[in-house]
Amino acid sequence: MFSRISLGVLLIAGMFTITTTGWSTESISDKRADELRHMVIQDCGSCHGMTLKGGLGPALTPQALGDKPKDAMLATVLHGRPGTPMPPWSNLLSREEARWIVELLYRGVEP
Amino acid sequence: MSRMLPRYRVYLLVLATLLLTGCQNLAPRATGDLGLVIERATGSVQIIDTGSRSAVARIDGLGDLSHASVVYSRDERYAYVFGRDGGLTKVDMLLQRIDKRIIQSGNSIGGAISQDGSLIAVSNYEPGGVKVFDAQTLDLVADIPAVGENGKRSKVVGLVDAPQKRFVFSLYDSDEIWVADMRQSDKPEITRYRDVGEQPYDALITAEGRFYIAGLFGEDGLALLDLWQPQAGVKRILGDYGRGEEKLPVYKMPHLEGWAMAGNYALVPAVGGHEVLVIERENWQLVKRIPVHSQPIFVMASPDKRSVWVNFAHPDNDTIQVIDVATLEVVDTLKPGPAVLHMEFTPRGEEVWVSVRDANRIRVYDVYTRREITSIEMESPSGIFLTNRAHRIGL
């Protein structure tokens, strides 16, 4: 119960941040962007498949994400999903980096 | 009756000998020193030779090999490679080429070969279930949809072979363990065990093929099935090892296949903790928790059972730690490089081969001095599978 409430709070907080700062990810350096892309393919890929078509975790292709709200995705990346193996990545990623990853997923990782 | 060979025949003989020695494929060789390394980014595998410590040949065209695994035919000639995209590829280790390849599902996770070597089983995420194929032809023999008690199709994990031509596997989405008796190949006889524990995520079978043990993600503990007493059902062990402790985020699911069974002990990775758990095999009680570098992924005993080698989850995956089984303490810490994904011991355990994905290298260590002997270039190497697995139950 607590986790649901806190997730809701985070979602609202997330939306607030997004509306105030937008989805700018400009300060991610090229080097860091390469690292993040590598991490998405290899480490997210451990559960979601290297092509992100799904594994133990669900598919994360642009088609699979469809019109799911980006802010909910951001909250999932940063804070995980209680009751599932999806861990919170906020210890390893800044909010901006997580946003960059969410944008990448909606755009499609493959060039 | 002796007579001279005509001169042209002598020439022919010499020519034939030259041709034979010049053409390596025709030279007899064995497969006992061979193995496969998965190159997961490029959808290729490399045949390695642990005798000469070298890469022998690269084979392309195996599809999506993230999370790929391999079993071997009983004559060690053919490797069956299970790919993430549902591909099942039969590789000829001697002719160094793909013998057959099928796409058998949308999304698969692993496979097993039956005790007699006649059947290949593949566990699938999408659509959830197990498919069984003829090992020679890869023709479909049986299809087992994993529809759980909840009426939903479940992802299948932890598929292993068990004695008497059985396959055992777990249903991730419905908390079940199934045993498929394949003695009548096209009519599998299924025994279902329900409520085995929340979210079984992987499993192993002990080397003698008696105990099937599934790790649980949704709760502490493990689910244990004694195949000598299948009627006794599945029981829960280590149910309270982490009670009251805050779980750490799990950035990569542990693997159970390589579980270390050393003497009277089983050493297992703690889910969400920086420790290796030591279990007494007589009564399945926890006897010790060994603090380690980070969250363990593979916890593997050397063939002589003297040491146990552990690798770790992202982002601490540049490290291997070695546990001495005599003292149950960490005796060494190695830094092979970024993203250590897998370890495989040579059949008698004098060396261990380690894949270091982001260094694009396999490193070979002496198991006793723990010094690096050599390293071999590979493209994003992950799993290493040597042919001696052909003769081990559950691998």
HADDOCK unambig.tbl for C-alpha pairs under 7 A between the chains (distance, minus, plus):
assign (segid A and resid 46 and name CA) (segid B and resid 67 and name CA) 6.98 0.50 0.50
assign (segid A and resid 49 and name CA) (segid B and resid 66 and name CA) 6.39 0.50 0.50
assign (segid A and resid 50 and name CA) (segid B and resid 66 and name CA) 5.75 0.50 0.50
assign (segid A and resid 55 and name CA) (segid B and resid 107 and name CA) 6.93 0.50 0.50
assign (segid A and resid 55 and name CA) (segid B and resid 125 and name CA) 6.72 0.50 0.50
assign (segid A and resid 87 and name CA) (segid B and resid 249 and name CA) 5.07 0.50 0.50
assign (segid A and resid 87 and name CA) (segid B and resid 250 and name CA) 5.81 0.50 0.50
assign (segid A and resid 87 and name CA) (segid B and resid 251 and name CA) 6.27 0.50 0.50
assign (segid A and resid 88 and name CA) (segid B and resid 249 and name CA) 6.44 0.50 0.50
